[in-house]
Amino acid sequence: MVNNYYYLRGGAERVLFDDQAGLEASGHQVLPFTARSDANRQAPWQELFPQSYDHGSVRGWNRARAAIATVYSAEAGRAFAAFLNSAKPEVIHCHNIYGRLTTAVLDAARRRGIPVVLTVHDYKIVCPSYLMLRRGMVCDCCTGGGYWRCLINRCHKTSFSGSLVYSLETYFNRLLGKYDWVSRFLCPSRFLLDMLDRGGYPTCKLTLHPNSVREEQYQPNSTPGKYVLYAGRLSQEKGLSTLLTAFEASCIPLKIAGDGPLRQELQRRIEAAPSANIALLGYQTADVLHRLIREAAFVVLPSEWYENAPMAVLEAFALGKPVLAARIGGIPELVEDGRNGALFPSGDAPALAEAAKRLWADRPRLEQMGRSAREIVVTRYSHRERTARLLELYREVCA
C-alpha cells in the first residue's frame, strides 16, 4: 500500500490502516511504502523510503527543486523501484501519492508489470488544487481539462507560485498519461465517480467502492445527549461560519472539536457572541472524540465544498448518532433525510438553524434515527464486506 504518510493524519490514512488490518486478518501480507517521517509507524524496508521536502522551509534553488519534486519525484521513483525489487508484491494499492511520492511510483510499477489500483480520496486528478473551490465557492471548471484556470484564479491557497506548480503537475500527469497504468480507480462516492467520468477517465476503470468502519470497535449509544457536536478540521470549506451564524441565534448547546487555520477567528467570534451556548474544544484524541460523539444529541456537518464520502458521517453512524448535514457532494449518498439524519442546503444558515431546532425538539425521533444509523453501518458499510470486495478487485486486476 502506497501513501504519502504512514501515520494517522486524516481520513485517507484511516481508510488505509483499516484496509491493511482487514487484509492482514484475512491472511495477506501488506507492505507499506511512504515518504520518510519521524511520525511514521514502523514498517519493513523503511530504510528504502525516500526523503520528503518541507515546502514551507526551503529557499532558493532548493525551493525550485522542491517544486520539481512536487510535480514528479525521481527520487521517490528510484526508491520505490528498489522497494519493489525487494518486496515483489502481487498488486499495488495507491492512496494519496500527489505532491510527495508523485506518479513516479506508477512508472516504477508499470516497468515491472505490477497491477495498480488507486483509491481516490479527493478531486486532485481532475482539479489541481484538489478541493474544487475557487475563492471559497464550489467550482468544477477544471474538470474538462482547463487546468490553467487554477493559476489564473490562484486556487491553491491564493498563491500564484503554488497554483502554478499544481497546474503544471496536473498537465504533466494527464498529457503524459501517467495514470494510464492504473487498472481501477476506487471511488468512495458516486458523486466523485461521476466527476472522474466527466474528467475523461475511462468509465471501465471507475469502480464505486464505499468507505467503511470497523463496527466492532464502536460502542453505539442512540440516547440523545445534551449538546450538538461538530468534529473536524476548522477551515473555510467546512462551513464553520455558517454553523456559528445558525447556532448563535439559538439556545442549543454546540461543541466544536478540531483544529485548523480558522481556530483563532472562531474563538474570537465565540467570545464576542451574546450567548454562551457554543464551546470550542480544540484538537481531541480519538478516544475523547468517540466519547463526545456518543454523548451528543446529533452530529452536524455544514460543509461548503464537494465532500466525497466523509468518514465523520460513518463514525457518527457507528456510534449511534444521526447526522445533520449539508446537501452537497457525496453526503446525500450517506445521510438519508428522515432516516439516519437530515439535510439542508449548503451555506444556508437559516435552514441549518431551523433543521437543528426540529431535530433538537424531537428526542424520540433522534433516538430512532440513531438506531437506524447504526443499522445502516452494519448492513451497508461493513468492513468485512469491504475487505472481501477489495480482494475480489485485486484478483480481477491481477488476472
N, C-alpha and C positions, 0 to 999 in steps of 0.2 A: 504494500500500500504506500502510495507516494503522496506527500502533502508538504506544504511549506513549513509546517510546525508539527512537532510531536509532543505537545503538551496541551492541556485543556484551555484553549484560547477563546473558543466560541462554538457556535452551533456546528460548524463543519467538523471540528475536532471531536465533538461529542458523537456525531454520526460515525466518524472513523473508528473511534475507540469501541463503540457499541458493536459495529460490524466486525472488528477484529475479535472481540470477545465471543461473538456468536460463531464465527468461523472456527476459532480455536476449540470451542466447546464441541464442535462437530468433527473434530479430529484433524483439522488442517493446520499447516504451519503458515503463519503470517509474518512477513518480514517488513518492517517499516523502512522507508527511505525519506530523509528530510534534510533541511539545512541545519548546520550546527547552531546550537543554542544551549546556554547553561540551564535553561528551563526545561529542556527535553527530558522525557523519560529515558531510562536506559534501553539500549537497543543493540542487537547483534550488528557487527560490522560498522559501528558508529564512527570508527576512525576513517571510514571512507566518505563520510558526509562532507559536502562542500561548505566552505565559508559563506557567510551572507553579509551583505553590506548594510550598515546603518545609514540609510539615506539621509537622515536628518543631521548627521555629524560630519559627513565627508565634504571636502572643499577642493577647489582647483581641479587638477587633472583627475584626481580620484573621484570627483563628482561626475565627470564625464564617463569614467569607467563604470561607475555605479549605474548611470543611465543606460549604457550599452548592455550591462548585465541584466537590467530590468527587462529589456526587450528580448534578449537571448543570452543565456549564461553558458558560455562554452565550458567554463569550469564545472558547472553542475552536470553538463552533458558527459564530460570525461569521468567525473566521479560516479555518475550513475552507470556508465559503461563498465567501470571496474566492479561496481557492486553487482551488476547482472552477471558478470563473468564468474563471480564467486557464488552468488545465491542461486542462479539458474532457476528462476521461478517459471511456473507454467502460464501464469497470467499476471498482468499488472493492472492494478486498480488505482487510478489517479483521483485525487480530490482537488484541492486548490493548489495549483502549481504556478499561477501567474505572478510575475514580478520578482520571484526569488529563484525557484528551480527552473521555471520557464519551459517552453516547448522543446528545449534541448533534450529533456528526458524522453520525449516522444520519439525524437530522431534516434536516440540510442536503442529504444525498444524496436523501432522499425528495422534498423540494421541487423538485429538479431532475430527478427521474425516472431517476436513475442507479442501476443494479442493484448490490447489495451481497452479497458472501459474507463469512462470518466464520469464521476458524479458531478453534476452542475449545480453548485450551491448558490450561485448568483448569476448576474447577467453579463459577466465580463466578456464572454466570447461574442456578444452582439453589441455591447456598449463599452467603450474604452474605460469609462470611469466606474463601471460595474453597477451603479445604483439606479441608472435610468432616471436621473434627476438633472434638471437644468435650472439654475438659480432657485433652487428649492422647490420646483414644480416638476411633477412627473413628465417624462419626455421619452418618446420612442423614435426620434428622428434618425438615429444612427443604425437602427435595425436593418435597414436596406443596404447598408454599406457606406454611407457618407460619414466616415469617422472623423473627417476634418472638422465637423461641427463641434466636436469635443474641444478642439483647440480654439476655434473662434469664440465659443461661449465660455471658455475656461472652466469646464465642467468639473475637473478634478481639484477640489479644494480652492477654487477660484485662482489657481496657479497657472500661469502661462507655460512655464517650463514643465511642470508636472503633466499638464494636459497635452503638451507636445509629445512627451515621452510615451504617454499612454496611447495617443493616437497612432504614433509610429509603430508601437508594439502590436496594435490590433491590425493595422495594414500589413505589417510584416508577416504575421501568422496566417492571415487569410489569403494574401496574394501568393505566398509560397506553399500553401496547402499543408501547414504544419499539423492541422488536426485531422488530416485525411487518414492517418493510420488508426485513429480511434474507431473501434468496432461498434461501440454502443455509448451513447450519451444518456446517462441515467438522470431523469428529470423528476424531482420530488413533487412537482405540481403540474397539472395540465396547463395552467397559465404559462409557466416557463417553457414547457414543451412547445406550445403554440408560438411563443416568441422566437425560439430557435428555428422552428419551421419557417416563420416569416423571414428570418435572417439568412435563409438559404442552406441550412444544414440538411443533409439527406433525411427524408422522412423515415426511411427504412432503418436508420441508425438511432432514431429517437425513441426511448423507452420510458414510459411512466413508471417510476419506482419510488413510491411514497416513503417518507421518513417513518420511523417507528420509535417506540420506547420499550425498554425492558421492564414491562409492567410489574414483574415480581419485586422490583426494587422500590416501588411506590406504594405506600400505605394510604388508601383513599379516606377522605373524610368529607362526606357530602352535606354535613350540617353547616348551614350558613354562619359565617363569623360576623364580627362587628366592624369590619372595615373592608374597603376595596383595595386591591393591590395592582400596581404596575411594577413589573420586574423586567429590566432590560437596559440597553445602552441609552445614555442620556445624550441624544443627538437630535438635530433638527428633523430629520426624516421620520423619526419615531412619533411625531405628533405631540410632543410634550407641552407645547404652548397651547394647543387646542385642549389638551387634557386639563391643564390648570384653569383655563377660562371656564370650562364646563363645571369644574368642582368648586371653584371659588364662589360661585353663586348658589351653592347648595350647602347643606349641613352634613352631607355624607362624609364620613372619615375616609381619607385616601392616604395610603402609604406608597412611597416611591422608592424602590430598591434598585440600585445600579450606580454606575459611574460613567463619565464621558465628558465631552467638551462643554456641555451646557450646565454642568453641575453648579458652578458659582452663580450663573444667571438665574437658574431656578431657585437657588437658595435665597437670593436677594428678593425675588418676586414673592416667595412664600412668606418671608419675614415681613414684607410690606403689606400683605393681604389683611383685610379687616377681620376675617375669620381665622380660626386656628385649627381647621379640620384637615390640613394637609401636612404630612411629615415626610422629609427627605432623609432616607436611612443610609444612603451611600452603598458602597460595594458590600455584598454579603456572600459568605461561603455557601456552598451547595446545600449543606445540611440546614443552615439557618434559613436559606431561601425556601427549601421544601416546607419547613415549619410555617413560614409566613404564608405560603400558598394554602396549606392545609387549614389554617386558621382564618382565612379570608372568607368573605361572602361570595365574591367572584373576582376574576382577574380581568383587567382591562388592557386592550391592545389598540391604541389610537393611531396606528401607522399612517403615514402620508407618502409612502413610496410603495412600489410594487413588491410587497413581501412575497417571498417564494413559498415556503412551507415552514413557517416558524416553529422551532422546537418548543418555544414558550407555550404555544397552544397545546401541544400534545402532552407536555409535562403537567400543565394545569388539569387537563382531562384525566391523566393518570392518577392525580391526587384528588379526583372527585369534584373539581371545581368547573363551573361554566365560565365561558369567556365572552365578554362584551368587546367586539372588535370592529374595526373599520372595514367597510366593504370595498376591498382593493386587492389587486394581485391574486395570489393563490389562497388568501384567507378564507373566502367563501366555500372553498372546497373542503375545509376542515370544520368551520363553525356553521352549523345548520340553525338558522334563525328559529327560535322557539323550541328547539330540541336539546341542544347542548350549549346554548348561548344565545346571543343576539347580535345583530349587525346594524351599523349606522353609516351614513355617507361619510367618507373620509374627509377630514378637515372641517366638519360641521359641528361646532361646539354646542349650539343649542340642541341639535339632535342627539348628541352624546349625552348631554345633561338630562334630557327627557328619558332616554333609554335607561340610564343609570337609576333614575328615580323609580321607574316602573319595576325594574328588577329588585331594587333595594326594598321596595314596599311589599313584595310578594315572596315571603320566605318559603312557603311550601313549594312554589314553582321553582325557586332556586335549588332546593334540595332535590327535586325530581330531575332537573336538568343536570345537576352534578352526578347523579347516578347514571343518567344516560351518557354523559361524557366518559365516565369510566368504562361503561359497557362498550362504547364505540372503540376506545383504545384497545381493549382486549380482543374484540372481534375483527376489527378492520386494520389496526396498526400494530399488530403483534410482532414482536421482534423475532420470534421463532419463524413465522411465515416469511418475514423479510430475508432472513438468513437462507431459508430454503430457496427463495426466488433468486437470491444472489448466486447461489451455487448453480442454479439452472442456467443463469445468464453466462457464468464463467464457462460451463460446458458448451454452450452454444458458440461462443466466440473461439474457444479452443478447437472446436470441430471445423 
